[in-house]
Amino acid sequence: MDRPRRRLEAPIGAATLLLGFDQPVRISRAGRPTDTLVSVYCGPTTTPAVGEHGGRLSGIEVLLTPWAAFTLFGTPQYELADRTVDPDQLPHALASRRAGDRRRSVRELSAALASLPTWEDRFGLLDDVLARWWEVGTPSSARVVRAWSELVRTGGAMPVRQLADEVGWSVRHLENRFREQIGLGPKAAARVLRLQRARRLLAAGRGQAETAAVCGFYDQAHLSGEFKAMTGCTPREFVVARQGPVGAGAPAGDRMSGEATSLVLAPRGRAQDVLLT
């Protein structure tokens, strides 16, 4: 691009691994120092972030279900919630136990991906490396996977007590294992998934009152408060920003197909910029 690009990224029900090839991205989040990284790992979040690059960014972004990230990176996910880190700081399984394998850092993996001539070659290498990390990773609990799947299926609408009964655990045990392998407690994860569904409906043209009722919010004010807390703007500001000149084209840049995850922000200093609080 001929100028820097800034995007607001709302919380989503996934962990993110960005394998950068060249230029860094700056990531800002309220209450956290700004991180400038080429490759990035970000666990589940409940707060918005702003990502900015200088006009050029290349690499591969991999979105992972949180329990899969737990297996691949071998770190309790609650330690990474609402944080952005260099993935080489994580104790991930860098090689399988097969004879002849050597340790490969994420930086080395990114360089290897960048040097390949085609995207088919890159995705083939990435599949192979992730499969080998998976083989030696810490297995996720089948009950945590089931609980997460139920929350996703219901758009965050299943009560925690019912979720615990569904998987055959006490509420406390579910909360502890869920935080370990998902990063957020089941109630916080439900908030993220509920708001993700609300953003999708609002972006599709549904009204705020209808969206609040469909997604299980107490009322429109509850929807607005949750929207502000987790997205950094009101529902109306979010919809207008996606439709207006600054946000024009933003849906094509959403990080998940069929979801409303992102806003393209105005350049720094512009009055209509969306502010994080």
C-alpha positions as CSV (number, residue, x, y, z in Angstrom):
1,M,0.0,0.0,0.0
2,D,1.0,3.6,-0.4
3,R,0.5,4.5,3.3
4,P,0.3,2.8,6.7
5,R,-2.8,0.7,7.4
6,R,-4.5,0.5,10.8
7,R,-7.2,-2.0,11.7
8,L,-9.3,-2.5,14.8
9,E,-9.6,-6.2,15.6
10,A,-12.5,-7.4,17.8
11,P,-12.3,-10.5,20.0
12,I,-13.0,-13.7,18.2
13,G,-13.4,-17.3,19.3
14,A,-9.9,-18.3,18.1
15,A,-6.2,-18.0,18.8
16,T,-4.0,-16.4,16.2
17,L,-0.6,-17.4,14.9
18,L,0.9,-14.9,12.4
19,L,4.0,-16.2,10.6
20,G,5.5,-13.0,9.3
21,F,7.9,-13.0,6.4
22,D,9.4,-9.5,6.5
23,Q,8.0,-6.3,8.0
24,P,6.7,-6.0,11.6
25,V,3.2,-5.2,12.8
26,R,2.5,-2.9,15.8
27,I,-0.2,-4.1,18.1
28,S,-1.8,-1.9,20.7
29,R,-4.3,-2.9,23.4
30,A,-5.6,-0.8,26.2
31,G,-3.7,-1.4,29.4
32,R,-0.8,-3.2,27.6
33,P,2.5,-2.0,26.2
34,T,2.5,-1.8,22.4
35,D,4.2,-4.8,20.8
36,T,6.2,-4.6,17.5
37,L,6.6,-8.1,16.1
38,V,7.2,-9.9,12.8
39,S,5.6,-13.1,14.0
40,V,2.8,-13.0,16.5
41,Y,0.9,-15.4,18.8
42,C,-2.3,-14.1,20.4
43,G,-4.5,-16.2,22.6
44,P,-8.2,-15.6,23.2
45,T,-9.1,-12.1,24.1
46,T,-12.0,-10.1,25.6
47,T,-10.7,-6.7,24.6
48,P,-10.1,-5.0,21.2
49,A,-6.6,-4.4,19.7
50,V,-5.3,-2.1,16.9
51,G,-2.9,-3.6,14.4
52,E,-0.8,-1.3,12.3
53,H,1.8,-1.8,9.6
54,G,3.8,0.6,7.5
55,G,2.1,-0.2,4.2
56,R,3.6,-3.6,3.5
57,L,2.9,-6.8,5.4
58,S,3.4,-10.4,4.2
59,G,3.1,-13.8,5.8
60,I,0.5,-16.5,6.8
61,E,-2.1,-16.1,9.5
62,V,-3.3,-19.3,11.0
63,L,-6.5,-19.2,13.1
64,L,-6.7,-22.0,15.7
65,T,-9.4,-23.3,17.9
66,P,-8.1,-22.4,21.4
67,W,-7.9,-26.0,22.6
68,A,-5.8,-26.8,19.5
69,A,-3.4,-23.9,20.4
70,F,-3.1,-25.5,23.8
71,T,-1.9,-28.7,22.2
72,L,0.5,-27.1,19.7
73,F,2.1,-24.6,22.1
74,G,2.2,-26.5,25.4
75,T,1.3,-23.4,27.5
76,P,-1.7,-23.0,29.8
77,Q,-3.8,-20.6,27.7
78,Y,-4.9,-18.4,30.6
79,E,-1.3,-17.2,30.8
80,L,-1.8,-15.8,27.2
81,A,-5.3,-14.4,27.4
82,D,-5.5,-10.7,26.2
83,R,-1.7,-10.8,25.4
84,T,0.4,-10.7,22.3
85,V,3.7,-12.5,22.3
86,D,6.6,-13.6,20.1
87,P,5.7,-17.3,19.4
88,D,9.3,-18.3,20.0
89,Q,8.8,-17.4,23.6
90,L,6.4,-20.3,24.0
91,P,7.5,-23.8,24.9
92,H,5.9,-25.4,21.8
93,A,7.0,-28.8,20.5
94,L,9.5,-27.7,17.8
95,A,10.1,-31.1,16.4
96,S,8.8,-34.6,16.7
97,R,10.8,-37.4,18.4
98,R,11.6,-39.0,15.1
99,A,15.2,-39.7,14.4
100,G,16.9,-37.0,12.4
101,D,14.5,-34.2,13.2
102,R,16.0,-31.0,14.5
103,R,14.4,-28.1,16.4
104,R,12.9,-25.5,14.2
105,S,12.0,-22.1,15.7
106,V,9.0,-20.1,14.4
107,R,11.5,-17.6,13.0
108,E,13.2,-20.4,11.0
109,L,9.8,-21.7,9.9
110,S,8.7,-18.2,8.7
111,A,12.0,-17.8,6.7
112,A,11.5,-21.2,5.1
113,L,7.9,-20.4,4.1
114,A,9.0,-17.1,2.6
115,S,11.7,-18.7,0.5
116,L,9.4,-21.2,-1.2
117,P,8.2,-20.4,-4.7
118,T,4.5,-21.1,-4.5
119,W,1.7,-21.0,-2.0
120,E,1.0,-24.7,-2.5
121,D,4.6,-25.4,-1.3
122,R,4.2,-23.1,1.7
123,F,0.9,-24.6,2.8
124,G,2.4,-28.1,2.4
125,L,5.4,-27.3,4.6
126,L,3.1,-25.6,7.2
127,D,0.8,-28.6,7.3
128,D,3.8,-30.9,7.8
129,V,5.3,-28.8,10.6
130,L,2.0,-28.3,12.5
131,A,1.2,-32.1,12.2
132,R,4.6,-32.9,13.8
133,W,4.0,-30.4,16.6
134,W,0.6,-31.9,17.1
135,E,2.0,-35.4,17.4
136,V,4.1,-34.5,20.4
137,G,1.9,-31.9,22.0
138,T,-0.2,-32.1,25.1
139,P,-3.6,-33.7,24.2
140,S,-6.6,-31.6,24.9
141,S,-9.4,-32.9,27.1
142,A,-12.2,-34.4,25.1
143,R,-14.6,-32.8,27.6
144,V,-13.1,-29.4,27.1
145,V,-13.4,-29.8,23.4
146,R,-17.1,-30.9,23.8
147,A,-17.8,-27.9,26.1
148,W,-16.2,-25.5,23.7
149,S,-18.1,-27.0,20.8
150,E,-21.4,-26.6,22.6
151,L,-20.7,-22.9,23.4
152,V,-19.9,-22.3,19.7
153,R,-23.0,-24.2,18.5
154,T,-25.2,-22.1,20.8
155,G,-23.5,-18.8,20.1
156,G,-22.5,-18.5,23.8
157,A,-26.1,-19.0,25.0
158,M,-25.6,-22.2,27.1
159,P,-25.4,-21.5,30.8
160,V,-22.3,-22.6,32.6
161,R,-24.2,-24.9,35.0
162,Q,-25.9,-26.6,32.0
163,L,-22.5,-26.9,30.2
164,A,-20.9,-28.6,33.2
165,D,-23.8,-31.0,33.5
166,E,-23.5,-31.7,29.7
167,V,-19.8,-32.8,30.1
168,G,-20.2,-34.5,33.5
169,W,-18.0,-32.1,35.6
170,S,-18.6,-29.8,38.5
171,V,-18.8,-26.1,37.6
172,R,-15.5,-25.4,39.4
173,H,-13.6,-28.2,37.6
174,L,-15.0,-27.1,34.2
175,E,-13.9,-23.6,34.9
176,N,-10.4,-24.6,35.8
177,R,-9.9,-27.0,32.9
178,F,-11.5,-24.6,30.5
179,R,-9.2,-21.7,31.5
180,E,-6.2,-24.0,31.1
181,Q,-7.0,-25.2,27.6
182,I,-9.2,-22.3,26.2
183,G,-7.6,-19.3,28.0
184,L,-10.9,-17.8,29.2
185,G,-13.4,-19.2,31.6
186,P,-16.6,-20.5,30.1
187,K,-18.6,-17.4,31.0
188,A,-16.0,-15.1,29.4
189,A,-15.8,-17.3,26.4
190,A,-19.6,-17.2,26.1
191,R,-19.5,-13.4,26.1
192,V,-17.0,-13.4,23.2
193,L,-19.0,-15.9,21.2
194,R,-22.3,-14.0,21.9
195,L,-20.8,-10.7,20.8
196,Q,-19.3,-12.3,17.7
197,R,-22.7,-13.5,16.7
198,A,-24.2,-10.0,17.4
199,R,-21.6,-8.3,15.2
200,R,-22.4,-10.7,12.4
201,L,-26.1,-9.9,12.6
202,L,-25.6,-6.2,12.9
203,A,-23.3,-6.2,9.9
204,A,-26.0,-8.1,7.9
205,G,-28.5,-5.3,8.6
206,R,-30.4,-6.5,11.7
207,G,-31.5,-3.9,14.2
208,Q,-30.0,-3.5,17.6
209,A,-33.1,-4.5,19.6
210,E,-33.7,-7.6,17.5
211,T,-30.0,-8.6,17.7
212,A,-30.0,-8.2,21.5
213,A,-33.1,-10.5,21.8
214,V,-31.8,-13.1,19.4
215,C,-28.3,-13.3,20.9
216,G,-29.5,-13.5,24.5
217,F,-28.7,-10.1,25.9
218,Y,-30.9,-8.7,28.6
219,D,-31.8,-5.7,26.5
220,Q,-30.4,-3.2,24.0
221,A,-28.4,-1.4,26.7
222,H,-26.8,-4.7,27.7
223,L,-25.7,-5.3,24.1
224,S,-24.4,-1.7,23.8
225,G,-22.3,-2.0,27.0
226,E,-20.8,-5.4,26.0
227,F,-20.1,-4.0,22.5
228,K,-18.2,-1.0,24.0
229,A,-16.3,-3.1,26.4
230,M,-15.1,-5.7,23.9
231,T,-15.0,-3.8,20.6
232,G,-14.1,-0.3,21.7
233,C,-17.1,1.4,20.1
234,T,-20.9,1.3,20.2
235,P,-22.9,-1.0,17.9
236,R,-23.9,2.0,15.8
237,E,-20.3,3.2,15.5
238,F,-19.2,-0.2,14.4
239,V,-21.9,-0.6,11.7
240,V,-21.3,3.0,10.4
241,A,-17.5,2.6,10.3
242,R,-17.9,-0.6,8.2
243,Q,-20.2,1.2,5.8
244,G,-18.5,4.6,5.6
245,P,-15.5,5.9,3.6
246,V,-13.0,4.8,6.2
247,G,-14.4,1.3,6.6
248,A,-15.1,0.8,2.9
249,G,-13.8,-2.6,1.9
250,A,-13.3,-3.7,5.5
251,P,-15.6,-6.8,5.2
252,A,-13.2,-8.2,2.7
253,G,-10.5,-8.0,5.3
254,D,-12.3,-9.8,8.0
255,R,-10.2,-12.5,9.6
256,M,-12.9,-15.2,9.6
257,S,-15.2,-15.9,6.7
258,G,-18.7,-14.7,7.2
259,E,-17.8,-12.8,10.4
260,A,-17.6,-9.1,11.2
261,T,-14.2,-9.0,13.0
262,S,-12.4,-5.9,11.8
263,L,-12.6,-2.2,11.1
264,V,-10.2,-0.3,8.9
265,L,-9.4,2.8,10.9
266,A,-8.7,6.4,9.7
267,P,-5.1,7.5,9.7
268,R,-3.8,8.7,13.0
269,G,-5.2,12.1,14.1
270,R,-8.4,11.9,12.0
271,A,-11.4,13.0,14.0
272,Q,-13.6,10.1,12.9
273,D,-11.2,7.5,14.2
274,V,-12.6,4.8,16.5
275,L,-11.0,5.2,19.9
276,L,-10.2,2.4,22.3
277,T,-11.2,2.9,25.9
